[in-house]
Amino acid sequence: MSTAGWCLVMALWGEKYSSKHVNELARDALRLSAGCVSVVLLADRFRDDIDVRVQQKPFPAFFGREDFFTGGYLAKLAMFDRSVLPADCRCVYVDLDTLVIGDLGQVAALIGGRNDVAMLPPGNLISFGVIRRLIWRLSRGRRFAVGNSSIVAYHSGAEPNTAEVFREMYLRGDGAQLHMRIDDLFVSWVNQAHLRAVPRTLVVMFRREFLFRSHLLFWLAQKTGITARRRAGLVAITLNGDECKPAALVRLAEGAVIRDARGRIGYWSEAGLGPVKAMMERLAARLQ
């Protein structure tokens, strides 16, 4: 397997994110990451103000269906389509609501073989691994661990190819099955035998890492210093949820409570977020 470099992959459709947003994310990744040899943007249409270092690729016709851009976001499975990727290359897909703060090449390095896939793990103690794979096999694929596709590391030369498997299953009438309805579910289901976690020392979801179930848990995390030590090596933070976007957070008063849809809380302060607060403020300013 080739070890020379890796490819950054993103996807853009609709009007939620601007070309400027794509450009800033790509520039951060290229500036901070080692070995990134290409950047691919899957796009619903060509945009003439995208950074010239970003290769715009139209969604393959099958994944360009209107209903694939809503609900379970099945259009994202085009990230695996060979027609848009460089051959024999590690790839790192990132959602556009991602804050890149370090070397994404460390995420690409998680892929040791062509069939390896790494995702953000489930928010439970078992995560991925031997126990989950055993459950998956014993249940004949009915029970499996589901990762989060905000960041996915994989290889363009994988056999079988995730996009091709989905296309074949969908066209033969399997689209009603639960794991065929949401991109996270399908990626997890079809790759369960080779799936591994992107470690929390590299990438975290903002809501899981910086927000807590209670003020007491927040206080304990601050006092022990464990979270600060773990966060020191982060390379990316995914900002799922509108309440966690930099544009929303910078409108808060210093020290204000951040609250997500599940009732988790944090604080818009350096004490609550550490250096991430300043990073978000700088990103919000650049995107204005």
C-alpha positions in Angstrom: 0.0 0.0 0.0 1.2 3.5 -0.8 2.2 5.6 2.2 2.9 8.8 0.2 0.5 11.5 1.4 -3.2 11.6 2.0 -6.3 13.4 0.6 -8.6 15.7 2.5 -12.3 15.3 1.4 -15.2 17.7 2.1 -18.8 17.9 0.8 -20.8 21.1 0.0 -24.4 21.5 -1.0 -27.1 24.1 -0.6 -26.6 27.5 1.0 -25.7 26.8 4.6 -22.0 27.0 4.1 -20.2 29.6 1.9 -17.2 29.2 -0.3 -15.3 31.3 2.2 -16.1 28.7 4.9 -14.7 25.9 2.7 -11.6 28.0 1.9 -10.8 28.7 5.5 -11.2 25.0 6.5 -9.0 23.9 3.6 -6.4 26.5 4.3 -6.2 25.6 8.0 -5.9 21.9 7.1 -3.1 22.6 4.6 -1.3 24.9 6.9 -1.3 22.6 9.9 -1.2 19.2 8.4 1.7 17.1 7.2 1.5 15.1 4.0 -1.8 16.4 2.5 -1.3 16.0 -1.2 -4.8 16.8 -2.4 -8.0 18.4 -1.4 -11.3 17.2 -2.9 -14.6 19.1 -2.5 -17.7 17.1 -3.5 -20.1 19.9 -4.7 -23.7 20.2 -5.9 -22.5 22.8 -8.4 -19.2 24.5 -9.4 -18.3 27.7 -7.4 -15.8 30.0 -9.0 -14.6 31.5 -5.7 -13.2 28.2 -4.2 -9.5 28.2 -3.5 -7.6 26.9 -6.5 -5.9 24.2 -4.4 -9.3 22.6 -3.8 -10.5 20.2 -6.6 -14.2 20.6 -7.1 -15.8 17.3 -8.0 -19.6 17.0 -8.8 -21.4 14.4 -6.8 -21.6 11.2 -8.8 -25.0 10.9 -10.5 -26.3 8.2 -8.2 -25.5 10.1 -5.0 -26.8 13.4 -6.5 -30.5 12.4 -5.9 -32.4 15.2 -4.2 -33.7 13.0 -1.4 -30.1 12.0 -0.5 -29.3 15.5 0.6 -31.9 15.5 3.4 -32.7 13.3 6.3 -30.0 10.7 6.6 -27.6 12.6 4.3 -26.9 9.6 2.1 -25.1 11.9 -0.4 -22.2 11.9 2.0 -21.5 8.3 1.0 -20.1 9.7 -2.2 -16.9 10.4 -0.1 -16.0 6.7 -0.9 -16.7 6.9 -4.6 -13.6 6.0 -6.5 -14.4 8.4 -9.3 -13.8 11.4 -7.1 -10.7 10.2 -5.2 -7.1 9.8 -6.0 -6.0 6.2 -6.5 -4.4 4.2 -3.7 -4.5 7.0 -1.2 -5.5 7.4 2.5 -8.4 9.9 2.8 -9.7 12.0 5.7 -13.3 13.3 5.3 -14.3 16.2 7.4 -17.7 17.9 7.8 -17.7 21.6 7.1 -18.6 22.3 10.7 -15.2 21.2 11.9 -12.6 23.3 13.6 -9.1 22.2 12.5 -6.5 23.0 15.1 -3.7 20.5 14.4 -2.2 17.9 12.0 -5.0 15.9 10.3 -2.2 13.7 9.0 -2.4 12.0 12.4 -5.9 10.9 11.6 -4.9 9.6 8.2 -2.1 7.6 9.9 -4.8 5.5 11.6 -5.3 3.7 8.3 -2.8 0.9 8.2 -4.5 -1.3 5.6 -6.8 -0.6 2.6 -9.9 -1.9 4.4 -9.4 0.1 7.6 -12.0 2.7 8.5 -11.9 5.1 11.5 -14.8 7.1 12.8 -15.7 9.0 15.9 -16.8 6.3 18.3 -20.2 5.9 20.0 -20.6 7.8 23.3 -20.5 4.7 25.5 -17.9 2.6 27.3 -17.8 -0.3 24.8 -17.2 1.8 21.7 -15.8 -0.3 18.8 -13.6 -3.3 19.1 -13.6 -7.1 19.8 -16.8 -7.1 21.9 -18.8 -5.1 19.4 -17.6 -7.2 16.5 -18.6 -10.4 18.3 -22.1 -9.0 18.9 -22.3 -8.0 15.2 -21.3 -11.5 14.1 -23.6 -13.3 16.5 -26.6 -11.1 15.5 -25.8 -11.6 11.8 -25.3 -7.9 11.3 -28.5 -6.8 13.1 -26.7 -5.3 16.1 -23.6 -3.2 15.5 -21.7 -0.2 16.9 -22.6 3.1 15.2 -19.9 5.8 14.8 -20.3 9.5 13.8 -19.3 10.5 10.2 -18.3 14.0 11.0 -14.7 12.8 10.5 -13.9 9.6 8.7 -10.5 8.1 7.8 -10.4 5.5 5.0 -8.6 4.3 1.9 -9.6 4.9 -1.7 -8.4 1.4 -2.6 -10.7 -0.5 -0.2 -12.3 -3.7 -1.4 -15.2 -3.9 -1.2 -15.8 -0.2 -1.8 -18.4 1.4 0.6 -20.1 3.5 -2.1 -20.3 0.6 -4.5 -21.8 -1.7 -2.0 -24.5 0.9 -1.1 -25.3 1.5 -4.7 -25.7 -2.2 -5.4 -27.9 -2.8 -2.4 -30.1 0.3 -3.1 -30.6 -0.6 -6.7 -31.7 -4.1 -5.8 -34.4 -2.8 -3.5 -32.7 -2.9 -0.1 -33.2 0.8 0.6 -35.9 0.3 3.2 -33.5 -1.4 5.7 -32.6 0.7 8.7 -28.9 0.8 8.0 -29.6 2.1 4.5 -31.3 5.2 5.7 -28.5 7.2 7.4 -24.9 7.6 6.2 -23.5 7.0 9.8 -25.4 3.7 10.0 -24.4 2.4 6.6 -20.7 3.3 7.0 -20.7 1.6 10.4 -22.6 -1.5 9.3 -20.7 -2.3 6.2 -17.3 -1.6 7.7 -17.9 -3.2 11.2 -15.3 -5.9 10.8 -12.5 -3.3 10.2 -13.9 -0.3 12.1 -11.8 1.5 14.7 -12.2 4.7 16.7 -10.6 8.0 16.0 -9.2 8.5 19.5 -10.5 11.3 21.8 -6.9 12.5 22.1 -7.1 13.5 18.4 -10.7 14.5 17.6 -13.7 15.2 19.7 -17.3 16.4 19.3 -17.6 19.8 21.0 -20.8 18.8 22.7 -19.4 15.7 24.3 -16.0 17.1 25.3 -16.8 20.7 26.5 -20.4 20.3 27.7 -21.4 18.4 30.8 -24.5 16.8 32.3 -24.2 19.0 35.4 -22.3 21.9 36.9 -20.7 19.4 39.3 -19.3 17.3 36.5 -17.9 20.4 34.9 -16.3 21.5 38.1 -14.7 18.0 38.6 -13.3 18.0 35.1 -11.7 21.4 35.7 -10.3 20.5 39.1 -8.7 17.2 38.1 -7.0 18.6 35.0 -7.5 15.3 33.1 -9.5 17.0 30.3 -6.9 19.7 29.8 -4.1 17.2 29.4 -6.1 15.2 26.9 -7.1 18.2 24.9 -3.5 19.4 24.5 -3.1 17.0 21.5 -6.3 17.6 19.7 -6.2 18.2 15.9 -9.9 18.8 15.2 -13.2 19.5 17.0 -16.5 18.8 15.3 -19.1 21.5 16.0 -22.4 19.5 15.6 -25.5 21.6 16.4 -26.3 25.2 15.6 -25.8 26.2 19.2 -22.1 25.1 19.0 -21.1 27.0 15.9 -18.6 29.8 16.3 -21.0 32.4 14.9 -23.5 31.6 17.6 -21.0 31.3 20.5 -19.2 34.6 19.9 -22.5 36.4 20.4 -22.6 35.1 24.0 -21.5 37.3 26.9 -18.2 36.3 28.6 -18.9 33.5 31.1 -22.4 32.8 29.7 -23.8 29.2 29.9 -23.7 27.2 26.7 -26.6 24.7 26.5 -27.2 22.1 23.9 -30.4 20.4 22.9 -29.8 17.5 25.3 -29.4 19.8 28.3 -25.6 19.6 28.5 -23.9 22.7 29.8 -20.6 24.5 29.5 -19.3 28.1 29.8 -18.2 30.6 27.1 -15.0 31.5 28.9 -11.3 30.6 28.8 -11.8 28.7 32.0 -14.5 26.6 30.4 -13.0 26.1 26.9 -9.3 26.8 27.3 -7.5 28.0 24.1 -10.4 26.7 22.0 -12.4 29.8 22.8 -9.8 32.1 21.2 -9.6 29.8 18.2 -13.4 30.0 17.7 -13.3 33.8 18.0 -10.6 34.0 15.3 -12.5 31.7 13.0 -15.7 33.6 13.4 -13.9 36.8 12.6 -12.4 35.3 9.5 -15.8 34.1 8.3 -17.5 37.5 8.6 
